[in-house]
């Protein structure tokens, strides 16, 4: 069986996790800020989405993974979408954008939308990374440090931005 996945870590590698250990160990010490989702929720927010994302924070990066023992970017997004929205989406970040989304403006992002990046050294515009937009410019994604929340305004993400998409629900 061939898994089509797309994230920025080379196949077969599991990056080292901060504070020791390999990316596959559940015993790895996860920094507290990675465990806690510190976004104030309001009455209109999808609490199920935030609960599900919070349950994934700190899950180690694993190329081809899509479970809480290890996940890559598209595996994480695919599983969250299945649980929260009951929607099956593609297993590859570029295919998610091409087959499951309609492109939207970055300024139109709302919770549950997807954000797409090219994480190569030179941004060629070829999608190879996906994250799940939350709110207030924050998004969750599986990085080499595991599943974390990042800010779209960070220089790295601004430089590697490709597009935003809304999954056809």
Residue, then its C-alpha position, 0 to 999 in steps of 0.5 A: x500500500x502506498x501512502x501519499x503524504x506531504x510534509x517538509x521532513x524527508x521520508x524515513x526520518x523522525x526529527x529529534x524532539x526537544x528535551x530529548x528522545x526521538x519523535x516516536x516515544x510517548x515518554x518524550x517531555x512536551x513543553x507546557x506551552x505545546x500542551x495548552x491551547x491558549x486561545x480565548x474561546x467565545x460563545x460562537x467558537x466550535x468547542x469540539x474543534x478546539x477540544x480535538x486540536x488540544x488533544x493532539x498537541x504534543x503528538x510527535x511528528x511521524x512521516x506517514x502517521x495519522x494517529x496520536x502516537x505520531x502524525x504528519x501534517x496531512x494525517x493530523x488534518x485528515x483525522x481532525x476533519x474526520x472527527x470534528x466534521x465527519x468529512x473524509x479528505x485527501x491524505x496529501x496536502x497538495x491534493x487536499x487543496x486541489x480536491x477538497x477545498x475552494x481557495x479563499x483569501x487569507x483575510x477571509x480565514x475562519x476556524x476550520x479553514x486550511x492553510x497551505x505552505x511550501x516549506x522548501x528553502x525557496x518557496x516554489x509555490x508547490x504545496x507540501x504542508x498544511x495546517x488547520x486555522x483556528x482564530x486570531x492568526x493561529x493555526x495547528x499543524x504537525x511540525x518537526x516538533x510534533x503537533x503545535x500551534x503557530x502564528x501565521x504572522x511569524x516570518x517563517x510562515x509568511x515567507x512560505x505561505x501559498x494559499x488558504x482553502x475552505x473545505x467543501x462541507 
